[in-house]
Amino acid sequence: MIRSELVQRVADANPDLPAKDVERLVATIFEAISAQLAAGGRVELRGFGAFSTRARDARTGRNPRTGEPVDVSAKRVPYFKPGKEMRERLNV
Amino acid sequence: MSETHTLTRADLSDVVHREIGLSRADSAATVEQVLTMMCDAMSGGQNVKISGFGTFVLRDKGERVGRNPKTGIEVPIAPRRVLTFRASNMLRDRIAEAD
């Protein structure tokens, strides 16, 4: 399922809502989650899962093509842990 | 959205209420629908790809032998399906550059 299909399904379930609003609504939700992660925070959606960020140390990587060493600075990376209910639903 | 506060459904429906102008009840209901529809797609075996955000990828794991860490007894771990999230480059960059 891609973003536009998700928007379509929510629109189908809410015939009174203008399609434009549904589009914005879906965008708003993912923007709020992204902004929270960028601010170093956490997002917890019971039953669905939790979004957080994890620290990665600085390291010396290599350009895979040339083998040349490159410095990769410390950074945070996004992480998602599926909720209990979600994990169970995937395995029924 | 301070660093210490964890964002929840209530916060998401609050943002929807403010930005889209839906009633609080409708905002809460539609946020729940979005999550439910994503969850339904995944439990039906579909990956969910949200452009600009990331992809929820299902992976099938084969059966393997595990061990009860307390007793040391070997137990078979049944094949199962797990969910991983691969953030889009846009989201990765945004978080990496945030510091």
N, CA and C atoms of all chains as a GROMACS GRO file, in nm:
protein
  573
    1MET      N    1   0.085  -0.119   0.000
    1MET     CA    2   0.000   0.000   0.000
    1MET      C    3   0.089   0.124   0.000
    2ILE      N    4   0.058   0.218  -0.086
    2ILE     CA    5   0.135   0.342  -0.089
    2ILE      C    6   0.050   0.457  -0.035
    3ARG      N    7   0.116   0.569  -0.014
    3ARG     CA    8   0.052   0.685   0.048
    3ARG      C    9  -0.082   0.721  -0.017
    4SER      N   10  -0.086   0.725  -0.150
    4SER     CA   11  -0.210   0.765  -0.219
    4SER      C   12  -0.323   0.665  -0.194
    5GLU      N   13  -0.288   0.536  -0.180
    5GLU     CA   14  -0.391   0.435  -0.151
    5GLU      C   15  -0.445   0.450  -0.010
    6LEU      N   16  -0.356   0.487   0.081
    6LEU     CA   17  -0.398   0.513   0.219
    6LEU      C   18  -0.495   0.632   0.222
    7VAL      N   19  -0.459   0.738   0.152
    7VAL     CA   20  -0.545   0.857   0.143
    7VAL      C   21  -0.682   0.818   0.086
    8GLN      N   22  -0.679   0.736  -0.020
    8GLN     CA   23  -0.803   0.694  -0.085
    8GLN      C   24  -0.893   0.616   0.011
    9ARG      N   25  -0.832   0.528   0.090
    9ARG     CA   26  -0.912   0.447   0.184
    9ARG      C   27  -0.974   0.532   0.293
   10VAL      N   28  -0.897   0.628   0.342
   10VAL     CA   29  -0.952   0.716   0.446
   10VAL      C   30  -1.062   0.802   0.385
   11ALA      N   31  -1.043   0.846   0.261
   11ALA     CA   32  -1.145   0.927   0.193
   11ALA      C   33  -1.273   0.845   0.174
   12ASP      N   34  -1.257   0.718   0.135
   12ASP     CA   35  -1.374   0.631   0.115
   12ASP      C   36  -1.452   0.612   0.245
   13ALA      N   37  -1.380   0.608   0.356
   13ALA     CA   38  -1.445   0.587   0.486
   13ALA      C   39  -1.511   0.715   0.538
   14ASN      N   40  -1.477   0.830   0.477
   14ASN     CA   41  -1.532   0.958   0.522
   14ASN      C   42  -1.587   1.038   0.403
   15PRO      N   43  -1.700   0.993   0.349
   15PRO     CA   44  -1.753   1.059   0.228
   15PRO      C   45  -1.785   1.208   0.248
   16ASP      N   46  -1.802   1.250   0.373
   16ASP     CA   47  -1.834   1.391   0.398
   16ASP      C   48  -1.710   1.481   0.397
   17LEU      N   49  -1.590   1.420   0.404
   17LEU     CA   50  -1.468   1.499   0.407
   17LEU      C   51  -1.417   1.525   0.265
   18PRO      N   52  -1.384   1.651   0.234
   18PRO     CA   53  -1.325   1.679   0.103
   18PRO      C   54  -1.193   1.603   0.086
   19ALA      N   55  -1.169   1.551  -0.035
   19ALA     CA   56  -1.048   1.472  -0.060
   19ALA      C   57  -0.922   1.551  -0.025
   20LYS      N   58  -0.925   1.680  -0.049
   20LYS     CA   59  -0.809   1.765  -0.018
   20LYS      C   60  -0.775   1.763   0.130
   21ASP      N   61  -0.880   1.764   0.213
   21ASP     CA   62  -0.860   1.761   0.358
   21ASP      C   63  -0.799   1.628   0.402
   22VAL      N   64  -0.842   1.518   0.339
   22VAL     CA   65  -0.789   1.388   0.375
   22VAL      C   66  -0.640   1.381   0.339
   23GLU      N   67  -0.608   1.433   0.222
   23GLU     CA   68  -0.469   1.441   0.178
   23GLU      C   69  -0.384   1.518   0.281
   24ARG      N   70  -0.434   1.632   0.324
   24ARG     CA   71  -0.363   1.716   0.421
   24ARG      C   72  -0.355   1.648   0.557
   25LEU      N   73  -0.463   1.580   0.592
   25LEU     CA   74  -0.467   1.510   0.720
   25LEU      C   75  -0.357   1.403   0.730
   26VAL      N   76  -0.345   1.324   0.625
   26VAL     CA   77  -0.243   1.219   0.624
   26VAL      C   78  -0.103   1.283   0.627
   27ALA      N   79  -0.085   1.390   0.548
   27ALA     CA   80   0.044   1.460   0.546
   27ALA      C   81   0.076   1.517   0.684
   28THR      N   82  -0.026   1.573   0.750
   28THR     CA   83  -0.009   1.634   0.883
   28THR      C   84   0.039   1.532   0.986
   29ILE      N   85  -0.018   1.412   0.981
   29ILE     CA   86   0.018   1.308   1.076
   29ILE      C   87   0.166   1.270   1.061
   30PHE      N   88   0.209   1.244   0.936
   30PHE     CA   89   0.348   1.202   0.917
   30PHE      C   90   0.446   1.317   0.940
   31GLU      N   91   0.400   1.440   0.914
   31GLU     CA   92   0.485   1.556   0.941
   31GLU      C   93   0.505   1.573   1.093
   32ALA      N   94   0.398   1.551   1.169
   32ALA     CA   95   0.408   1.565   1.314
   32ALA      C   96   0.504   1.461   1.373
   33ILE      N   97   0.497   1.338   1.321
   33ILE     CA   98   0.587   1.234   1.369
   33ILE      C   99   0.731   1.269   1.332
   34SER      N  100   0.752   1.313   1.208
   34SER     CA  101   0.887   1.349   1.161
   34SER      C  102   0.947   1.462   1.244
   35ALA      N  103   0.865   1.565   1.269
   35ALA     CA  104   0.913   1.681   1.345
   35ALA      C  105   0.953   1.641   1.486
   36GLN      N  106   0.872   1.555   1.546
   36GLN     CA  107   0.901   1.509   1.682
   36GLN      C  108   1.034   1.433   1.688
   37LEU      N  109   1.058   1.348   1.586
   37LEU     CA  110   1.184   1.272   1.581
   37LEU      C  111   1.302   1.366   1.556
   38ALA      N  112   1.283   1.465   1.469
   38ALA     CA  113   1.390   1.560   1.440
   38ALA      C  114   1.424   1.642   1.564
   39ALA      N  115   1.326   1.661   1.652
   39ALA     CA  116   1.349   1.736   1.776
   39ALA      C  117   1.408   1.645   1.884
   40GLY      N  118   1.436   1.521   1.850
   40GLY     CA  119   1.498   1.429   1.945
   40GLY      C  120   1.397   1.355   2.032
   41GLY      N  121   1.269   1.370   2.001
   41GLY     CA  122   1.165   1.309   2.084
   41GLY      C  123   1.121   1.172   2.037
   42ARG      N  124   1.017   1.124   2.102
   42ARG     CA  125   0.965   0.990   2.081
   42ARG      C  126   0.817   0.997   2.046
   43VAL      N  127   0.768   0.900   1.971
   43VAL     CA  128   0.626   0.894   1.937
   43VAL      C  129   0.577   0.755   1.973
   44GLU      N  130   0.477   0.748   2.062
   44GLU     CA  131   0.428   0.619   2.107
   44GLU      C  132   0.282   0.602   2.070
   45LEU      N  133   0.255   0.504   1.984
   45LEU     CA  134   0.118   0.478   1.941
   45LEU      C  135   0.082   0.337   1.982
   46ARG      N  136   0.018   0.324   2.098
   46ARG     CA  137  -0.016   0.194   2.155
   46ARG      C  138  -0.086   0.104   2.054
   47GLY      N  139  -0.039  -0.019   2.045
   47GLY     CA  140  -0.100  -0.116   1.954
   47GLY      C  141  -0.037  -0.111   1.817
   48PHE      N  142   0.012   0.007   1.778
   48PHE     CA  143   0.075   0.023   1.647
   48PHE      C  144   0.227   0.007   1.660
   49GLY      N  145   0.287   0.094   1.740
   49GLY     CA  146   0.431   0.086   1.761
   49GLY      C  147   0.486   0.219   1.810
   50ALA      N  148   0.617   0.224   1.829
   50ALA     CA  149   0.680   0.345   1.879
   50ALA      C  150   0.795   0.386   1.788
   51PHE      N  151   0.798   0.516   1.757
   51PHE     CA  152   0.909   0.572   1.680
   51PHE      C  153   1.003   0.643   1.775
   52SER      N  154   1.133   0.623   1.755
   52SER     CA  155   1.232   0.693   1.836
   52SER      C  156   1.357   0.711   1.750
   53THR      N  157   1.460   0.770   1.809
   53THR     CA  158   1.586   0.780   1.735
   53THR      C  159   1.695   0.715   1.819
   54ARG      N  160   1.797   0.664   1.751
   54ARG     CA  161   1.909   0.602   1.820
   54ARG      C  162   2.038   0.670   1.778
   55ALA      N  163   2.129   0.681   1.872
   55ALA     CA  164   2.256   0.749   1.845
   55ALA      C  165   2.352   0.657   1.771
   56ARG      N  166   2.421   0.710   1.675
   56ARG     CA  167   2.528   0.637   1.606
   56ARG      C  168   2.657   0.714   1.627
   57ASP      N  169   2.762   0.644   1.670
   57ASP     CA  170   2.891   0.708   1.691
   57ASP      C  171   2.953   0.751   1.558
   58ALA      N  172   3.044   0.846   1.567
   58ALA     CA  173   3.123   0.884   1.450
   58ALA      C  174   3.209   0.765   1.410
   59ARG      N  175   3.231   0.747   1.283
   59ARG     CA  176   3.314   0.635   1.238
   59ARG      C  177   3.386   0.674   1.109
   60THR      N  178   3.485   0.593   1.074
   60THR     CA  179   3.550   0.615   0.946
   60THR      C  180   3.494   0.515   0.847
   61GLY      N  181   3.420   0.566   0.750
   61GLY     CA  182   3.365   0.479   0.648
   61GLY      C  183   3.457   0.478   0.528
   62ARG      N  184   3.413   0.406   0.426
   62ARG     CA  185   3.493   0.402   0.304
   62ARG      C  186   3.405   0.423   0.183
   63ASN      N  187   3.454   0.497   0.090
   63ASN     CA  188   3.384   0.509  -0.037
   63ASN      C  189   3.393   0.373  -0.104
   64PRO      N  190   3.278   0.306  -0.126
   64PRO     CA  191   3.281   0.169  -0.176
   64PRO      C  192   3.344   0.160  -0.315
   65ARG      N  193   3.340   0.268  -0.390
   65ARG     CA  194   3.395   0.263  -0.526
   65ARG      C  195   3.547   0.278  -0.526
   66THR      N  196   3.597   0.375  -0.447
   66THR     CA  197   3.740   0.404  -0.452
   66THR      C  198   3.817   0.343  -0.336
   67GLY      N  199   3.745   0.303  -0.229
   67GLY     CA  200   3.812   0.248  -0.112
   67GLY      C  201   3.871   0.357  -0.024
   68GLU      N  202   3.850   0.480  -0.063
   68GLU     CA  203   3.902   0.595   0.011
   68GLU      C  204   3.831   0.611   0.145
   69PRO      N  205   3.905   0.633   0.255
   69PRO     CA  206   3.838   0.652   0.384
   69PRO      C  207   3.767   0.788   0.391
   70VAL      N  208   3.646   0.788   0.449
   70VAL     CA  209   3.574   0.914   0.469
   70VAL      C  210   3.523   0.919   0.613
   71ASP      N  211   3.532   1.035   0.674
   71ASP     CA  212   3.483   1.050   0.810
   71ASP      C  213   3.331   1.065   0.810
   72VAL      N  214   3.264   0.978   0.888
   72VAL     CA  215   3.120   0.990   0.904
   72VAL      C  216   3.097   1.039   1.047
   73SER      N  217   3.032   1.154   1.062
   73SER     CA  218   3.016   1.212   1.195
   73SER      C  219   2.904   1.141   1.273
   74ALA      N  220   2.906   1.160   1.404
   74ALA     CA  221   2.803   1.102   1.490
   74ALA      C  222   2.668   1.158   1.450
   75LYS      N  223   2.565   1.075   1.454
   75LYS     CA  224   2.432   1.122   1.415
   75LYS      C  225   2.326   1.039   1.483
   76ARG      N  226   2.202   1.082   1.467
   76ARG     CA  227   2.090   1.003   1.517
   76ARG      C  228   2.018   0.943   1.397
   77VAL      N  229   1.969   0.820   1.416
   77VAL     CA  230   1.894   0.754   1.308
   77VAL      C  231   1.756   0.715   1.360
   78PRO      N  232   1.656   0.720   1.270
   78PRO     CA  233   1.520   0.684   1.312
   78PRO      C  234   1.508   0.534   1.340
   79TYR      N  235   1.421   0.500   1.435
   79TYR     CA  236   1.399   0.360   1.471
   79TYR      C  237   1.251   0.340   1.501
   80PHE      N  238   1.198   0.224   1.459
   80PHE     CA  239   1.057   0.192   1.487
   80PHE      C  240   1.049   0.055   1.551
   81LYS      N  241   0.974   0.047   1.661
   81LYS     CA  242   0.951  -0.082   1.725
   81LYS      C  243   0.801  -0.112   1.717
   82PRO      N  244   0.764  -0.217   1.646
   82PRO     CA  245   0.621  -0.250   1.634
   82PRO      C  246   0.561  -0.281   1.770
   83GLY      N  247   0.436  -0.242   1.790
   83GLY     CA  248   0.366  -0.269   1.915
   83GLY      C  249   0.326  -0.414   1.927
   84LYS      N  250   0.288  -0.452   2.047
   84LYS     CA  251   0.254  -0.592   2.076
   84LYS      C  252   0.136  -0.639   1.989
   85GLU      N  253   0.034  -0.556   1.984
   85GLU     CA  254  -0.086  -0.592   1.907
   85GLU      C  255  -0.052  -0.609   1.758
   86MET      N  256   0.032  -0.519   1.708
   86MET     CA  257   0.075  -0.526   1.568
   86MET      C  258   0.151  -0.656   1.543
   87ARG      N  259   0.246  -0.689   1.631
   87ARG     CA  260   0.326  -0.811   1.613
   87ARG      C  261   0.236  -0.934   1.612
   88GLU      N  262   0.136  -0.933   1.699
   88GLU     CA  263   0.046  -1.048   1.706
   88GLU      C  264  -0.039  -1.059   1.580
   89ARG      N  265  -0.085  -0.944   1.531
   89ARG     CA  266  -0.170  -0.947   1.411
   89ARG      C  267  -0.095  -0.994   1.287
   90LEU      N  268   0.036  -0.974   1.285
   90LEU     CA  269   0.115  -1.016   1.169
   90LEU      C  270   0.129  -1.168   1.164
   91ASN      N  271   0.102  -1.233   1.277
   91ASN     CA  272   0.128  -1.377   1.285
   91ASN      C  273   0.004  -1.458   1.322
   92VAL      N  274  -0.109  -1.423   1.264
   92VAL     CA  275  -0.228  -1.504   1.294
   92VAL      C  276  -0.259  -1.597   1.177
   93MET      N  277   0.590   2.056   2.164
   93MET     CA  278   0.662   1.931   2.143
   93MET      C  279   0.802   1.940   2.203
   94SER      N  280   0.813   1.936   2.333
   94SER     CA  281   0.943   1.941   2.396
   94SER      C  282   1.011   1.805   2.383
   95GLU      N  283   1.139   1.800   2.416
   95GLU     CA  284   1.212   1.676   2.398
   95GLU      C  285   1.169   1.566   2.495
   96THR      N  286   1.121   1.608   2.610
   96THR     CA  287   1.088   1.509   2.711
   96THR      C  288   0.949   1.449   2.692
   97HIS      N  289   0.859   1.527   2.635
   97HIS     CA  290   0.723   1.478   2.618
   97HIS      C  291   0.717   1.378   2.502
   98THR      N  292   0.650   1.268   2.522
   98THR     CA  293   0.632   1.169   2.416
   98THR      C  294   0.503   1.198   2.342
   99LEU      N  295   0.511   1.202   2.210
   99LEU     CA  296   0.394   1.227   2.126
   99LEU      C  297   0.304   1.103   2.124
  100THR      N  298   0.175   1.123   2.141
  100THR     CA  299   0.080   1.012   2.141
  100THR      C  300  -0.034   1.039   2.043
  101ARG      N  301  -0.127   0.944   2.037
  101ARG     CA  302  -0.247   0.963   1.955
  101ARG      C  303  -0.316   1.095   1.984
  102ALA      N  304  -0.325   1.129   2.114
  102ALA     CA  305  -0.394   1.252   2.155
  102ALA      C  306  -0.328   1.374   2.091
  103ASP      N  307  -0.194   1.374   2.086
  103ASP     CA  308  -0.123   1.487   2.026
  103ASP      C  309  -0.147   1.492   1.875
  104LEU      N  310  -0.146   1.376   1.812
  104LEU     CA  311  -0.169   1.372   1.667
  104LEU      C  312  -0.309   1.424   1.635
  105SER      N  313  -0.408   1.380   1.712
  105SER     CA  314  -0.544   1.425   1.681
  105SER      C  315  -0.558   1.574   1.713
  106ASP      N  316  -0.480   1.623   1.809
  106ASP     CA  317  -0.479   1.766   1.840
  106ASP      C  318  -0.424   1.848   1.722
  107VAL      N  319  -0.315   1.799   1.662
  107VAL     CA  320  -0.256   1.867   1.546
  107VAL      C  321  -0.356   1.867   1.430
  108VAL      N  322  -0.422   1.754   1.409
  108VAL     CA  323  -0.521   1.744   1.301
  108VAL      C  324  -0.636   1.842   1.327
  109HIS      N  325  -0.680   1.848   1.452
  109HIS     CA  326  -0.787   1.941   1.490
  109HIS      C  327  -0.748   2.085   1.456
  110ARG      N  328  -0.626   2.123   1.494
  110ARG     CA  329  -0.580   2.261   1.470
  110ARG      C  330  -0.553   2.291   1.323
  111GLU      N  331  -0.486   2.198   1.255
  111GLU     CA  332  -0.442   2.227   1.118
  111GLU      C  333  -0.549   2.203   1.012
  112ILE      N  334  -0.632   2.103   1.033
  112ILE     CA  335  -0.733   2.070   0.932
  112ILE      C  336  -0.868   2.130   0.970
  113GLY      N  337  -0.887   2.156   1.100
  113GLY     CA  338  -1.012   2.216   1.144
  113GLY      C  339  -1.125   2.118   1.165
  114LEU      N  340  -1.093   1.989   1.175
  114LEU     CA  341  -1.197   1.890   1.208
  114LEU      C  342  -1.231   1.902   1.356
  115SER      N  343  -1.349   1.856   1.393
  115SER     CA  344  -1.386   1.855   1.535
  115SER      C  345  -1.289   1.762   1.608
  116ARG      N  346  -1.281   1.776   1.739
  116ARG     CA  347  -1.190   1.690   1.815
  116ARG      C  348  -1.225   1.543   1.798
  117ALA      N  349  -1.356   1.514   1.798
  117ALA     CA  350  -1.400   1.376   1.783
  117ALA      C  351  -1.362   1.321   1.646
  118ASP      N  352  -1.386   1.400   1.541
  118ASP     CA  353  -1.352   1.355   1.406
  118ASP      C  354  -1.202   1.343   1.387
  119SER      N  355  -1.127   1.432   1.451
  119SER     CA  356  -0.982   1.426   1.441
  119SER      C  357  -0.930   1.297   1.502
  120ALA      N  358  -0.979   1.265   1.620
  120ALA     CA  359  -0.937   1.142   1.687
  120ALA      C  360  -0.976   1.020   1.603
  121ALA      N  361  -1.097   1.023   1.547
  121ALA     CA  362  -1.146   0.909   1.469
  121ALA      C  363  -1.063   0.888   1.342
  122THR      N  364  -1.029   0.997   1.273
  122THR     CA  365  -0.955   0.981   1.148
  122THR      C  366  -0.810   0.940   1.173
  123VAL      N  367  -0.750   0.991   1.281
  123VAL     CA  368  -0.614   0.947   1.315
  123VAL      C  369  -0.614   0.796   1.339
  124GLU      N  370  -0.716   0.750   1.411
  124GLU     CA  371  -0.729   0.607   1.439
  124GLU      C  372  -0.748   0.528   1.310
  125GLN      N  373  -0.827   0.582   1.217
  125GLN     CA  374  -0.850   0.515   1.089
  125GLN      C  375  -0.720   0.498   1.010
  126VAL      N  376  -0.639   0.605   1.010
  126VAL     CA  377  -0.511   0.599   0.937
  126VAL      C  378  -0.426   0.484   0.991
  127LEU      N  379  -0.415   0.477   1.125
  127LEU     CA  380  -0.334   0.373   1.187
  127LEU      C  381  -0.394   0.235   1.161
  128THR      N  382  -0.526   0.224   1.172
  128THR     CA  383  -0.593   0.096   1.151
  128THR      C  384  -0.574   0.047   1.008
  129MET      N  385  -0.586   0.139   0.912
  129MET     CA  386  -0.573   0.098   0.772
  129MET      C  387  -0.430   0.055   0.738
  130MET      N  388  -0.333   0.119   0.801
  130MET     CA  389  -0.194   0.076   0.781
  130MET      C  390  -0.175  -0.061   0.842
  131CYS      N  391  -0.229  -0.079   0.961
  131CYS     CA  392  -0.217  -0.206   1.034
  131CYS      C  393  -0.288  -0.318   0.957
  132ASP      N  394  -0.406  -0.288   0.901
  132ASP     CA  395  -0.480  -0.388   0.822
  132ASP      C  396  -0.400  -0.431   0.700
  133ALA      N  397  -0.340  -0.334   0.631
  133ALA     CA  398  -0.262  -0.365   0.511
  133ALA      C  399  -0.146  -0.457   0.547
  134MET      N  400  -0.078  -0.427   0.659
  134MET     CA  401   0.038  -0.506   0.698
  134MET      C  402  -0.001  -0.645   0.745
  135SER      N  403  -0.111  -0.653   0.820
  135SER     CA  404  -0.152  -0.786   0.865
  135SER      C  405  -0.204  -0.868   0.747
  136GLY      N  406  -0.240  -0.801   0.637
  136GLY     CA  407  -0.279  -0.870   0.516
  136GLY      C  408  -0.160  -0.904   0.428
  137GLY      N  409  -0.040  -0.876   0.477
  137GLY     CA  410   0.081  -0.915   0.405
  137GLY      C  411   0.137  -0.809   0.312
  138GLN      N  412   0.083  -0.687   0.320
  138GLN     CA  413   0.130  -0.580   0.231
  138GLN      C  414   0.232  -0.491   0.301
  139ASN      N  415   0.336  -0.451   0.229
  139ASN     CA  416   0.425  -0.347   0.279
  139ASN      C  417   0.352  -0.214   0.267
  140VAL      N  418   0.386  -0.120   0.352
  140VAL     CA  419   0.324   0.013   0.344
  140VAL      C  420   0.432   0.116   0.317
  141LYS      N  421   0.416   0.187   0.206
  141LYS     CA  422   0.518   0.283   0.164
  141LYS      C  423   0.461   0.424   0.166
  142ILE      N  424   0.516   0.507   0.254
  142ILE     CA  425   0.471   0.645   0.267
  142ILE      C  426   0.582   0.735   0.214
  143SER      N  427   0.564   0.791   0.096
  143SER     CA  428   0.670   0.870   0.035
  143SER      C  429   0.706   0.988   0.125
  144GLY      N  430   0.835   1.015   0.137
  144GLY     CA  431   0.882   1.126   0.220
  144GLY      C  432   0.896   1.088   0.366
  145PHE      N  433   0.843   0.971   0.404
  145PHE     CA  434   0.848   0.928   0.544
  145PHE      C  435   0.928   0.798   0.557
  146GLY      N  436   0.878   0.693   0.495
  146GLY     CA  437   0.950   0.567   0.500
  146GLY      C  438   0.863   0.450   0.459
  147THR      N  439   0.922   0.331   0.466
  147THR     CA  440   0.851   0.210   0.426
  147THR      C  441   0.848   0.110   0.540
  148PHE      N  442   0.730   0.056   0.565
  148PHE     CA  443   0.715  -0.052   0.663
  148PHE      C  444   0.726  -0.182   0.585
  149VAL      N  445   0.833  -0.258   0.614
  149VAL     CA  446   0.864  -0.377   0.535
  149VAL      C  447   0.841  -0.503   0.618
  150LEU      N  448   0.767  -0.598   0.562
  150LEU     CA  449   0.744  -0.725   0.629
  150LEU      C  450   0.854  -0.822   0.589
  151ARG      N  451   0.904  -0.899   0.686
  151ARG     CA  452   1.005  -1.000   0.654
  151ARG      C  453   0.965  -1.131   0.718
  152ASP      N  454   0.978  -1.239   0.641
  152ASP     CA  455   0.947  -1.371   0.694
  152ASP      C  456   1.073  -1.436   0.747
  153LYS      N  457   1.066  -1.481   0.872
  153LYS     CA  458   1.180  -1.546   0.935
  153LYS      C  459   1.153  -1.695   0.941
  154GLY      N  460   1.252  -1.773   0.910
  154GLY     CA  461   1.238  -1.918   0.916
  154GLY      C  462   1.244  -1.970   1.058
  155GLU      N  463   1.212  -2.097   1.075
  155GLU     CA  464   1.220  -2.157   1.207
  155GLU      C  465   1.367  -2.170   1.249
  156ARG      N  466   1.395  -2.147   1.376
  156ARG     CA  467   1.531  -2.165   1.424
  156ARG      C  468   1.528  -2.216   1.567
  157VAL      N  469   1.642  -2.265   1.612
  157VAL     CA  470   1.649  -2.317   1.748
  157VAL      C  471   1.696  -2.208   1.842
  158GLY      N  472   1.618  -2.182   1.942
  158GLY     CA  473   1.655  -2.084   2.043
  158GLY      C  474   1.684  -2.154   2.173
  159ARG      N  475   1.710  -2.077   2.276
  159ARG     CA  476   1.744  -2.136   2.404
  159ARG      C  477   1.680  -2.051   2.513
  160ASN      N  478   1.618  -2.115   2.606
  160ASN     CA  479   1.565  -2.041   2.720
  160ASN      C  480   1.684  -1.991   2.800
  161PRO      N  481   1.702  -1.858   2.808
  161PRO     CA  482   1.823  -1.805   2.871
  161PRO      C  483   1.832  -1.841   3.020
  162LYS      N  484   1.720  -1.868   3.081
  162LYS     CA  485   1.719  -1.898   3.225
  162LYS      C  486   1.756  -2.044   3.251
  163THR      N  487   1.699  -2.135   3.170
  163THR     CA  488   1.720  -2.277   3.197
  163THR      C  489   1.824  -2.340   3.105
  164GLY      N  490   1.854  -2.272   2.990
  164GLY     CA  491   1.949  -2.329   2.897
  164GLY      C  492   1.891  -2.438   2.809
  165ILE      N  493   1.760  -2.463   2.824
  165ILE     CA  494   1.696  -2.567   2.744
  165ILE      C  495   1.668  -2.516   2.603
  166GLU      N  496   1.701  -2.598   2.503
  166GLU     CA  497   1.676  -2.559   2.364
  166GLU      C  498   1.528  -2.566   2.332
  167VAL      N  499   1.476  -2.461   2.268
  167VAL     CA  500   1.336  -2.461   2.226
  167VAL      C  501   1.329  -2.414   2.080
  168PRO      N  502   1.243  -2.478   2.000
  168PRO     CA  503   1.230  -2.432   1.862
  168PRO      C  504   1.154  -2.300   1.858
  169ILE      N  505   1.200  -2.206   1.774
  169ILE     CA  506   1.128  -2.081   1.755
  169ILE      C  507   1.057  -2.091   1.621
  170ALA      N  508   0.927  -2.082   1.625
  170ALA     CA  509   0.843  -2.102   1.506
  170ALA      C  510   0.871  -1.995   1.401
  171PRO      N  511   0.850  -2.028   1.273
  171PRO     CA  512   0.866  -1.927   1.169
  171PRO      C  513   0.767  -1.813   1.194
  172ARG      N  514   0.809  -1.693   1.172
  172ARG     CA  515   0.717  -1.584   1.196
  172ARG      C  516   0.747  -1.467   1.105
  173ARG      N  517   0.656  -1.373   1.104
  173ARG     CA  518   0.669  -1.254   1.021
  173ARG      C  519   0.701  -1.136   1.110
  174VAL      N  520   0.803  -1.060   1.073
  174VAL     CA  521   0.838  -0.943   1.152
  174VAL      C  522   0.828  -0.817   1.067
  175LEU      N  523   0.816  -0.705   1.135
  175LEU     CA  524   0.798  -0.577   1.067
  175LEU      C  525   0.917  -0.488   1.095
  176THR      N  526   0.977  -0.433   0.989
  176THR     CA  527   1.083  -0.336   1.009
  176THR      C  528   1.045  -0.207   0.940
  177PHE      N  529   1.099  -0.098   0.988
  177PHE     CA  530   1.071   0.032   0.929
  177PHE      C  531   1.198   0.085   0.866
  178ARG      N  532   1.192   0.118   0.739
  178ARG     CA  533   1.305   0.179   0.672
  178ARG      C  534   1.269   0.324   0.642
  179ALA      N  535   1.332   0.415   0.716
  179ALA     CA  536   1.302   0.556   0.698
  179ALA      C  537   1.349   0.605   0.562
  180SER      N  538   1.276   0.697   0.504
  180SER     CA  539   1.317   0.755   0.375
  180SER      C  540   1.444   0.836   0.395
  181ASN      N  541   1.516   0.859   0.286
  181ASN     CA  542   1.638   0.940   0.296
  181ASN      C  543   1.605   1.080   0.347
  182MET      N  544   1.487   1.129   0.308
  182MET     CA  545   1.445   1.263   0.352
  182MET      C  546   1.435   1.269   0.505
  183LEU      N  547   1.372   1.168   0.564
  183LEU     CA  548   1.356   1.166   0.710
  183LEU      C  549   1.491   1.141   0.779
  184ARG      N  550   1.571   1.051   0.722
  184ARG     CA  551   1.705   1.024   0.778
  184ARG      C  552   1.789   1.151   0.782
  185ASP      N  553   1.789   1.224   0.670
  185ASP     CA  554   1.870   1.346   0.662
  185ASP      C  555   1.820   1.449   0.762
  186ARG      N  556   1.689   1.460   0.772
  186ARG     CA  557   1.630   1.558   0.861
  186ARG      C  558   1.669   1.531   1.006
  187ILE      N  559   1.670   1.404   1.044
  187ILE     CA  560   1.706   1.368   1.182
  187ILE      C  561   1.856   1.379   1.205
  188ALA      N  562   1.936   1.337   1.104
  188ALA     CA  563   2.082   1.343   1.117
  188ALA      C  564   2.131   1.487   1.128
  189GLU      N  565   2.064   1.577   1.058
  189GLU     CA  566   2.109   1.716   1.056
  189GLU      C  567   2.050   1.800   1.169
  190ALA      N  568   1.967   1.735   1.252
  190ALA     CA  569   1.896   1.810   1.355
  190ALA      C  570   1.986   1.856   1.470
  191ASP      N  571   2.096   1.783   1.494
  191ASP     CA  572   2.181   1.819   1.610
  191ASP      C  573   2.251   1.952   1.590
   0.00000   0.00000   0.00000
